[in-house]
């Protein structure tokens, strides 16, 4: 199964509460933080919620 490398590039300040919560659930706390997650539908949904705040790359 492939993996997703998720990097936060924009601040959560001024965003909606559900977007802030989604970033925390992904494990992102500040600009420049990077996490690697399994490519699952739940993670894809979270990525779509905060797509304007992050950059996503596929990793093998």
mmCIF file of the N, C-alpha and C atoms, coordinates in Angstrom:
data_MODEL
# 
_entry.id   MODEL 
# 
loop_
_atom_site.group_PDB 
_atom_site.id 
_atom_site.type_symbol 
_atom_site.label_atom_id 
_atom_site.label_alt_id 
_atom_site.label_comp_id 
_atom_site.label_asym_id 
_atom_site.label_entity_id 
_atom_site.label_seq_id 
_atom_site.pdbx_PDB_ins_code 
_atom_site.Cartn_x 
_atom_site.Cartn_y 
_atom_site.Cartn_z 
_atom_site.occupancy 
_atom_site.B_iso_or_equiv 
_atom_site.pdbx_formal_charge 
_atom_site.auth_seq_id 
_atom_site.auth_comp_id 
_atom_site.auth_asym_id 
_atom_site.auth_atom_id 
_atom_site.pdbx_PDB_model_num 
ATOM 1   N N  . UNK A 1 1  ? 0.846   -1.185 0.000  1.00 0.00 ? 1  UNK A N  1 
ATOM 2   C CA . UNK A 1 1  ? 0.000   0.000  0.000  1.00 0.00 ? 1  UNK A CA 1 
ATOM 3   C C  . UNK A 1 1  ? 0.887   1.241  0.000  1.00 0.00 ? 1  UNK A C  1 
ATOM 4   N N  . UNK A 1 2  ? 0.504   2.238  -0.772 1.00 0.00 ? 2  UNK A N  1 
ATOM 5   C CA . UNK A 1 2  ? 1.312   3.447  -0.859 1.00 0.00 ? 2  UNK A CA 1 
ATOM 6   C C  . UNK A 1 2  ? 1.098   4.323  0.374  1.00 0.00 ? 2  UNK A C  1 
ATOM 7   N N  . UNK A 1 3  ? 1.966   5.298  0.483  1.00 0.00 ? 3  UNK A N  1 
ATOM 8   C CA . UNK A 1 3  ? 1.909   6.205  1.622  1.00 0.00 ? 3  UNK A CA 1 
ATOM 9   C C  . UNK A 1 3  ? 1.868   7.634  1.112  1.00 0.00 ? 3  UNK A C  1 
ATOM 10  N N  . UNK A 1 4  ? 1.393   8.529  1.952  1.00 0.00 ? 4  UNK A N  1 
ATOM 11  C CA . UNK A 1 4  ? 1.296   9.939  1.612  1.00 0.00 ? 4  UNK A CA 1 
ATOM 12  C C  . UNK A 1 4  ? 2.199   10.748 2.538  1.00 0.00 ? 4  UNK A C  1 
ATOM 13  N N  . UNK A 1 5  ? 3.011   11.612 1.948  1.00 0.00 ? 5  UNK A N  1 
ATOM 14  C CA . UNK A 1 5  ? 3.835   12.534 2.710  1.00 0.00 ? 5  UNK A CA 1 
ATOM 15  C C  . UNK A 1 5  ? 3.097   13.864 2.728  1.00 0.00 ? 5  UNK A C  1 
ATOM 16  N N  . UNK A 1 6  ? 2.679   14.297 3.910  1.00 0.00 ? 6  UNK A N  1 
ATOM 17  C CA . UNK A 1 6  ? 1.855   15.495 4.061  1.00 0.00 ? 6  UNK A CA 1 
ATOM 18  C C  . UNK A 1 6  ? 2.678   16.563 4.780  1.00 0.00 ? 6  UNK A C  1 
ATOM 19  N N  . UNK A 1 7  ? 2.780   17.748 4.164  1.00 0.00 ? 7  UNK A N  1 
ATOM 20  C CA . UNK A 1 7  ? 3.550   18.854 4.730  1.00 0.00 ? 7  UNK A CA 1 
ATOM 21  C C  . UNK A 1 7  ? 2.653   20.081 4.848  1.00 0.00 ? 7  UNK A C  1 
ATOM 22  N N  . UNK A 1 8  ? 2.653   20.698 6.025  1.00 0.00 ? 8  UNK A N  1 
ATOM 23  C CA . UNK A 1 8  ? 1.866   21.913 6.220  1.00 0.00 ? 8  UNK A CA 1 
ATOM 24  C C  . UNK A 1 8  ? 2.645   23.096 5.666  1.00 0.00 ? 8  UNK A C  1 
ATOM 25  N N  . UNK A 1 9  ? 1.995   23.903 4.811  1.00 0.00 ? 9  UNK A N  1 
ATOM 26  C CA . UNK A 1 9  ? 2.672   25.048 4.207  1.00 0.00 ? 9  UNK A CA 1 
ATOM 27  C C  . UNK A 1 9  ? 2.014   26.379 4.562  1.00 0.00 ? 9  UNK A C  1 
ATOM 28  N N  . UNK A 1 10 ? 0.815   26.337 5.112  1.00 0.00 ? 10 UNK A N  1 
ATOM 29  C CA . UNK A 1 10 ? 0.132   27.565 5.504  1.00 0.00 ? 10 UNK A CA 1 
ATOM 30  C C  . UNK A 1 10 ? -0.396  27.437 6.921  1.00 0.00 ? 10 UNK A C  1 
ATOM 31  N N  . UNK A 1 11 ? -0.621  28.583 7.551  1.00 0.00 ? 11 UNK A N  1 
ATOM 32  C CA . UNK A 1 11 ? -1.058  28.626 8.937  1.00 0.00 ? 11 UNK A CA 1 
ATOM 33  C C  . UNK A 1 11 ? -2.530  28.264 9.078  1.00 0.00 ? 11 UNK A C  1 
ATOM 34  N N  . UNK A 1 12 ? -2.856  27.718 10.234 1.00 0.00 ? 12 UNK A N  1 
ATOM 35  C CA . UNK A 1 12 ? -4.251  27.405 10.546 1.00 0.00 ? 12 UNK A CA 1 
ATOM 36  C C  . UNK A 1 12 ? -4.982  28.613 11.132 1.00 0.00 ? 12 UNK A C  1 
ATOM 37  N N  . UNK A 1 13 ? -4.265  29.671 11.434 1.00 0.00 ? 13 UNK A N  1 
ATOM 38  C CA . UNK A 1 13 ? -4.871  30.862 12.026 1.00 0.00 ? 13 UNK A CA 1 
ATOM 39  C C  . UNK A 1 13 ? -5.893  31.436 11.050 1.00 0.00 ? 13 UNK A C  1 
ATOM 40  N N  . UNK A 1 14 ? -7.057  31.726 11.564 1.00 0.00 ? 14 UNK A N  1 
ATOM 41  C CA . UNK A 1 14 ? -8.119  32.275 10.733 1.00 0.00 ? 14 UNK A CA 1 
ATOM 42  C C  . UNK A 1 14 ? -8.965  31.208 10.055 1.00 0.00 ? 14 UNK A C  1 
ATOM 43  N N  . UNK A 1 15 ? -8.564  29.954 10.206 1.00 0.00 ? 15 UNK A N  1 
ATOM 44  C CA . UNK A 1 15 ? -9.329  28.865 9.612  1.00 0.00 ? 15 UNK A CA 1 
ATOM 45  C C  . UNK A 1 15 ? -10.465 28.437 10.513 1.00 0.00 ? 15 UNK A C  1 
ATOM 46  N N  . UNK A 1 16 ? -11.334 27.608 9.977  1.00 0.00 ? 16 UNK A N  1 
ATOM 47  C CA . UNK A 1 16 ? -12.450 27.094 10.766 1.00 0.00 ? 16 UNK A CA 1 
ATOM 48  C C  . UNK A 1 16 ? -11.950 26.062 11.759 1.00 0.00 ? 16 UNK A C  1 
ATOM 49  N N  . UNK A 1 17 ? -12.749 25.832 12.799 1.00 0.00 ? 17 UNK A N  1 
ATOM 50  C CA . UNK A 1 17 ? -12.348 24.911 13.860 1.00 0.00 ? 17 UNK A CA 1 
ATOM 51  C C  . UNK A 1 17 ? -12.151 23.495 13.334 1.00 0.00 ? 17 UNK A C  1 
ATOM 52  N N  . UNK A 1 18 ? -13.000 23.055 12.392 1.00 0.00 ? 18 UNK A N  1 
ATOM 53  C CA . UNK A 1 18 ? -12.843 21.693 11.888 1.00 0.00 ? 18 UNK A CA 1 
ATOM 54  C C  . UNK A 1 18 ? -11.538 21.547 11.107 1.00 0.00 ? 18 UNK A C  1 
ATOM 55  N N  . UNK A 1 19 ? -11.074 22.613 10.461 1.00 0.00 ? 19 UNK A N  1 
ATOM 56  C CA . UNK A 1 19 ? -9.794  22.554 9.755  1.00 0.00 ? 19 UNK A CA 1 
ATOM 57  C C  . UNK A 1 19 ? -8.637  22.478 10.735 1.00 0.00 ? 19 UNK A C  1 
ATOM 58  N N  . UNK A 1 20 ? -8.709  23.228 11.815 1.00 0.00 ? 20 UNK A N  1 
ATOM 59  C CA . UNK A 1 20 ? -7.678  23.162 12.854 1.00 0.00 ? 20 UNK A CA 1 
ATOM 60  C C  . UNK A 1 20 ? -7.618  21.760 13.463 1.00 0.00 ? 20 UNK A C  1 
ATOM 61  N N  . UNK A 1 21 ? -8.790  21.208 13.740 1.00 0.00 ? 21 UNK A N  1 
ATOM 62  C CA . UNK A 1 21 ? -8.863  19.869 14.319 1.00 0.00 ? 21 UNK A CA 1 
ATOM 63  C C  . UNK A 1 21 ? -8.312  18.818 13.355 1.00 0.00 ? 21 UNK A C  1 
ATOM 64  N N  . UNK A 1 22 ? -8.578  18.999 12.073 1.00 0.00 ? 22 UNK A N  1 
ATOM 65  C CA . UNK A 1 22 ? -8.092  18.053 11.062 1.00 0.00 ? 22 UNK A CA 1 
ATOM 66  C C  . UNK A 1 22 ? -6.574  18.082 10.987 1.00 0.00 ? 22 UNK A C  1 
ATOM 67  N N  . UNK A 1 23 ? -5.974  19.265 11.024 1.00 0.00 ? 23 UNK A N  1 
ATOM 68  C CA . UNK A 1 23 ? -4.514  19.358 11.009 1.00 0.00 ? 23 UNK A CA 1 
ATOM 69  C C  . UNK A 1 23 ? -3.921  18.652 12.218 1.00 0.00 ? 23 UNK A C  1 
ATOM 70  N N  . UNK A 1 24 ? -4.520  18.838 13.376 1.00 0.00 ? 24 UNK A N  1 
ATOM 71  C CA . UNK A 1 24 ? -4.043  18.160 14.592 1.00 0.00 ? 24 UNK A CA 1 
ATOM 72  C C  . UNK A 1 24 ? -4.176  16.646 14.468 1.00 0.00 ? 24 UNK A C  1 
ATOM 73  N N  . UNK A 1 25 ? -5.277  16.195 13.902 1.00 0.00 ? 25 UNK A N  1 
ATOM 74  C CA . UNK A 1 25 ? -5.496  14.758 13.725 1.00 0.00 ? 25 UNK A CA 1 
ATOM 75  C C  . UNK A 1 25 ? -4.468  14.147 12.786 1.00 0.00 ? 25 UNK A C  1 
ATOM 76  N N  . UNK A 1 26 ? -4.036  14.933 11.793 1.00 0.00 ? 26 UNK A N  1 
ATOM 77  C CA . UNK A 1 26 ? -2.997  14.460 10.888 1.00 0.00 ? 26 UNK A CA 1 
ATOM 78  C C  . UNK A 1 26 ? -1.620  14.478 11.548 1.00 0.00 ? 26 UNK A C  1 
ATOM 79  N N  . UNK A 1 27 ? -1.489  15.183 12.668 1.00 0.00 ? 27 UNK A N  1 
ATOM 80  C CA . UNK A 1 27 ? -0.211  15.255 13.362 1.00 0.00 ? 27 UNK A CA 1 
ATOM 81  C C  . UNK A 1 27 ? 0.604   16.480 13.002 1.00 0.00 ? 27 UNK A C  1 
ATOM 82  N N  . UNK A 1 28 ? -0.041  17.473 12.396 1.00 0.00 ? 28 UNK A N  1 
ATOM 83  C CA . UNK A 1 28 ? 0.649   18.697 11.992 1.00 0.00 ? 28 UNK A CA 1 
ATOM 84  C C  . UNK A 1 28 ? 0.383   19.795 13.012 1.00 0.00 ? 28 UNK A C  1 
ATOM 85  N N  . UNK A 1 29 ? 1.457   20.429 13.494 1.00 0.00 ? 29 UNK A N  1 
ATOM 86  C CA . UNK A 1 29 ? 1.314   21.451 14.524 1.00 0.00 ? 29 UNK A CA 1 
ATOM 87  C C  . UNK A 1 29 ? 1.767   22.824 14.067 1.00 0.00 ? 29 UNK A C  1 
ATOM 88  N N  . UNK A 1 30 ? 2.688   22.881 13.110 1.00 0.00 ? 30 UNK A N  1 
ATOM 89  C CA . UNK A 1 30 ? 3.211   24.174 12.672 1.00 0.00 ? 30 UNK A CA 1 
ATOM 90  C C  . UNK A 1 30 ? 3.629   24.110 11.208 1.00 0.00 ? 30 UNK A C  1 
ATOM 91  N N  . UNK A 1 31 ? 3.860   25.260 10.626 1.00 0.00 ? 31 UNK A N  1 
ATOM 92  C CA . UNK A 1 31 ? 4.285   25.334 9.228  1.00 0.00 ? 31 UNK A CA 1 
ATOM 93  C C  . UNK A 1 31 ? 5.625   24.615 9.098  1.00 0.00 ? 31 UNK A C  1 
ATOM 94  N N  . UNK A 1 32 ? 5.730   23.773 8.078  1.00 0.00 ? 32 UNK A N  1 
ATOM 95  C CA . UNK A 1 32 ? 6.953   23.019 7.835  1.00 0.00 ? 32 UNK A CA 1 
ATOM 96  C C  . UNK A 1 32 ? 6.931   21.617 8.399  1.00 0.00 ? 32 UNK A C  1 
ATOM 97  N N  . UNK A 1 33 ? 5.961   21.304 9.249  1.00 0.00 ? 33 UNK A N  1 
ATOM 98  C CA . UNK A 1 33 ? 5.847   19.946 9.788  1.00 0.00 ? 33 UNK A CA 1 
ATOM 99  C C  . UNK A 1 33 ? 5.480   18.970 8.674  1.00 0.00 ? 33 UNK A C  1 
ATOM 100 N N  . UNK A 1 34 ? 6.072   17.776 8.730  1.00 0.00 ? 34 UNK A N  1 
ATOM 101 C CA . UNK A 1 34 ? 5.804   16.741 7.739  1.00 0.00 ? 34 UNK A CA 1 
ATOM 102 C C  . UNK A 1 34 ? 5.483   15.438 8.446  1.00 0.00 ? 34 UNK A C  1 
ATOM 103 N N  . UNK A 1 35 ? 4.478   14.736 7.954  1.00 0.00 ? 35 UNK A N  1 
ATOM 104 C CA . UNK A 1 35 ? 4.132   13.409 8.456  1.00 0.00 ? 35 UNK A CA 1 
ATOM 105 C C  . UNK A 1 35 ? 3.927   12.475 7.271  1.00 0.00 ? 35 UNK A C  1 
ATOM 106 N N  . UNK A 1 36 ? 4.131   11.189 7.501  1.00 0.00 ? 36 UNK A N  1 
ATOM 107 C CA . UNK A 1 36 ? 3.884   10.175 6.478  1.00 0.00 ? 36 UNK A CA 1 
ATOM 108 C C  . UNK A 1 36 ? 2.745   9.298  6.985  1.00 0.00 ? 36 UNK A C  1 
ATOM 109 N N  . UNK A 1 37 ? 1.693   9.209  6.183  1.00 0.00 ? 37 UNK A N  1 
ATOM 110 C CA . UNK A 1 37 ? 0.495   8.454  6.558  1.00 0.00 ? 37 UNK A CA 1 
ATOM 111 C C  . UNK A 1 37 ? 0.188   7.416  5.486  1.00 0.00 ? 37 UNK A C  1 
ATOM 112 N N  . UNK A 1 38 ? -0.491  6.335  5.896  1.00 0.00 ? 38 UNK A N  1 
ATOM 113 C CA . UNK A 1 38 ? -0.955  5.339  4.937  1.00 0.00 ? 38 UNK A CA 1 
ATOM 114 C C  . UNK A 1 38 ? -2.032  5.960  4.054  1.00 0.00 ? 38 UNK A C  1 
ATOM 115 N N  . UNK A 1 39 ? -2.079  5.555  2.796  1.00 0.00 ? 39 UNK A N  1 
ATOM 116 C CA . UNK A 1 39 ? -3.067  6.072  1.852  1.00 0.00 ? 39 UNK A CA 1 
ATOM 117 C C  . UNK A 1 39 ? -4.372  5.307  2.032  1.00 0.00 ? 39 UNK A C  1 
ATOM 118 N N  . UNK A 1 40 ? -5.240  5.841  2.893  1.00 0.00 ? 40 UNK A N  1 
ATOM 119 C CA . UNK A 1 40 ? -6.534  5.239  3.181  1.00 0.00 ? 40 UNK A CA 1 
ATOM 120 C C  . UNK A 1 40 ? -7.628  6.264  2.931  1.00 0.00 ? 40 UNK A C  1 
ATOM 121 N N  . UNK A 1 41 ? -8.850  5.837  2.753  1.00 0.00 ? 41 UNK A N  1 
ATOM 122 C CA . UNK A 1 41 ? -9.946  6.785  2.497  1.00 0.00 ? 41 UNK A CA 1 
ATOM 123 C C  . UNK A 1 41 ? -10.122 7.822  3.606  1.00 0.00 ? 41 UNK A C  1 
ATOM 124 N N  . UNK A 1 42 ? -9.887  7.423  4.855  1.00 0.00 ? 42 UNK A N  1 
ATOM 125 C CA . UNK A 1 42 ? -10.043 8.359  5.970  1.00 0.00 ? 42 UNK A CA 1 
ATOM 126 C C  . UNK A 1 42 ? -9.015  9.480  5.877  1.00 0.00 ? 42 UNK A C  1 
ATOM 127 N N  . UNK A 1 43 ? -7.791  9.117  5.551  1.00 0.00 ? 43 UNK A N  1 
ATOM 128 C CA . UNK A 1 43 ? -6.712  10.098 5.430  1.00 0.00 ? 43 UNK A CA 1 
ATOM 129 C C  . UNK A 1 43 ? -6.966  10.995 4.215  1.00 0.00 ? 43 UNK A C  1 
ATOM 130 N N  . UNK A 1 44 ? -7.420  10.402 3.108  1.00 0.00 ? 44 UNK A N  1 
ATOM 131 C CA . UNK A 1 44 ? -7.731  11.195 1.906  1.00 0.00 ? 44 UNK A CA 1 
ATOM 132 C C  . UNK A 1 44 ? -8.814  12.234 2.218  1.00 0.00 ? 44 UNK A C  1 
ATOM 133 N N  . UNK A 1 45 ? -9.804  11.871 3.013  1.00 0.00 ? 45 UNK A N  1 
ATOM 134 C CA . UNK A 1 45 ? -10.844 12.821 3.398  1.00 0.00 ? 45 UNK A CA 1 
ATOM 135 C C  . UNK A 1 45 ? -10.296 13.968 4.214  1.00 0.00 ? 45 UNK A C  1 
ATOM 136 N N  . UNK A 1 46 ? -9.397  13.667 5.153  1.00 0.00 ? 46 UNK A N  1 
ATOM 137 C CA . UNK A 1 46 ? -8.774  14.715 5.953  1.00 0.00 ? 46 UNK A CA 1 
ATOM 138 C C  . UNK A 1 46 ? -7.924  15.634 5.075  1.00 0.00 ? 46 UNK A C  1 
ATOM 139 N N  . UNK A 1 47 ? -7.196  15.025 4.126  1.00 0.00 ? 47 UNK A N  1 
ATOM 140 C CA . UNK A 1 47 ? -6.360  15.807 3.210  1.00 0.00 ? 47 UNK A CA 1 
ATOM 141 C C  . UNK A 1 47 ? -7.234  16.747 2.376  1.00 0.00 ? 47 UNK A C  1 
ATOM 142 N N  . UNK A 1 48 ? -8.380  16.278 1.915  1.00 0.00 ? 48 UNK A N  1 
ATOM 143 C CA . UNK A 1 48 ? -9.274  17.128 1.123  1.00 0.00 ? 48 UNK A CA 1 
ATOM 144 C C  . UNK A 1 48 ? -9.835  18.289 1.936  1.00 0.00 ? 48 UNK A C  1 
ATOM 145 N N  . UNK A 1 49 ? -10.033 18.082 3.230  1.00 0.00 ? 49 UNK A N  1 
ATOM 146 C CA . UNK A 1 49 ? -10.574 19.132 4.090  1.00 0.00 ? 49 UNK A CA 1 
ATOM 147 C C  . UNK A 1 49 ? -9.608  20.300 4.218  1.00 0.00 ? 49 UNK A C  1 
ATOM 148 N N  . UNK A 1 50 ? -8.312  20.027 4.261  1.00 0.00 ? 50 UNK A N  1 
ATOM 149 C CA . UNK A 1 50 ? -7.311  21.087 4.461  1.00 0.00 ? 50 UNK A CA 1 
ATOM 150 C C  . UNK A 1 50 ? -6.349  21.182 3.281  1.00 0.00 ? 50 UNK A C  1 
ATOM 151 N N  . UNK A 1 51 ? -6.834  20.883 2.084  1.00 0.00 ? 51 UNK A N  1 
ATOM 152 C CA . UNK A 1 51 ? -5.980  20.846 0.893  1.00 0.00 ? 51 UNK A CA 1 
ATOM 153 C C  . UNK A 1 51 ? -5.290  22.178 0.621  1.00 0.00 ? 51 UNK A C  1 
ATOM 154 N N  . UNK A 1 52 ? -5.911  23.289 1.016  1.00 0.00 ? 52 UNK A N  1 
ATOM 155 C CA . UNK A 1 52 ? -5.331  24.603 0.766  1.00 0.00 ? 52 UNK A CA 1 
ATOM 156 C C  . UNK A 1 52 ? -4.231  24.963 1.764  1.00 0.00 ? 52 UNK A C  1 
ATOM 157 N N  . UNK A 1 53 ? -4.045  24.143 2.804  1.00 0.00 ? 53 UNK A N  1 
ATOM 158 C CA . UNK A 1 53 ? -3.037  24.415 3.824  1.00 0.00 ? 53 UNK A CA 1 
ATOM 159 C C  . UNK A 1 53 ? -1.840  23.475 3.746  1.00 0.00 ? 53 UNK A C  1 
ATOM 160 N N  . UNK A 1 54 ? -1.928  22.442 2.917  1.00 0.00 ? 54 UNK A N  1 
ATOM 161 C CA . UNK A 1 54 ? -0.897  21.410 2.893  1.00 0.00 ? 54 UNK A CA 1 
ATOM 162 C C  . UNK A 1 54 ? -0.448  21.087 1.475  1.00 0.00 ? 54 UNK A C  1 
ATOM 163 N N  . UNK A 1 55 ? 0.660   20.347 1.405  1.00 0.00 ? 55 UNK A N  1 
ATOM 164 C CA . UNK A 1 55 ? 1.145   19.778 0.147  1.00 0.00 ? 55 UNK A CA 1 
ATOM 165 C C  . UNK A 1 55 ? 1.252   18.280 0.366  1.00 0.00 ? 55 UNK A C  1 
ATOM 166 N N  . UNK A 1 56 ? 0.775   17.489 -0.614 1.00 0.00 ? 56 UNK A N  1 
ATOM 167 C CA . UNK A 1 56 ? 0.750   16.032 -0.484 1.00 0.00 ? 56 UNK A CA 1 
ATOM 168 C C  . UNK A 1 56 ? 1.576   15.419 -1.598 1.00 0.00 ? 56 UNK A C  1 
ATOM 169 N N  . UNK A 1 57 ? 2.446   14.460 -1.230 1.00 0.00 ? 57 UNK A N  1 
ATOM 170 C CA . UNK A 1 57 ? 3.238   13.713 -2.187 1.00 0.00 ? 57 UNK A CA 1 
ATOM 171 C C  . UNK A 1 57 ? 3.062   12.235 -1.906 1.00 0.00 ? 57 UNK A C  1 
ATOM 172 N N  . UNK A 1 58 ? 3.069   11.411 -2.960 1.00 0.00 ? 58 UNK A N  1 
ATOM 173 C CA . UNK A 1 58 ? 3.005   9.965  -2.764 1.00 0.00 ? 58 UNK A CA 1 
ATOM 174 C C  . UNK A 1 58 ? 4.407   9.429  -2.572 1.00 0.00 ? 58 UNK A C  1 
ATOM 175 N N  . UNK A 1 59 ? 4.568   8.542  -1.588 1.00 0.00 ? 59 UNK A N  1 
ATOM 176 C CA . UNK A 1 59 ? 5.863   7.948  -1.258 1.00 0.00 ? 59 UNK A CA 1 
ATOM 177 C C  . UNK A 1 59 ? 5.707   6.442  -1.269 1.00 0.00 ? 59 UNK A C  1 
ATOM 178 N N  . UNK A 1 60 ? 6.724   5.721  -1.729 1.00 0.00 ? 60 UNK A N  1 
ATOM 179 C CA . UNK A 1 60 ? 6.695   4.248  -1.677 1.00 0.00 ? 60 UNK A CA 1 
ATOM 180 C C  . UNK A 1 60 ? 7.694   3.715  -0.686 1.00 0.00 ? 60 UNK A C  1 
# 
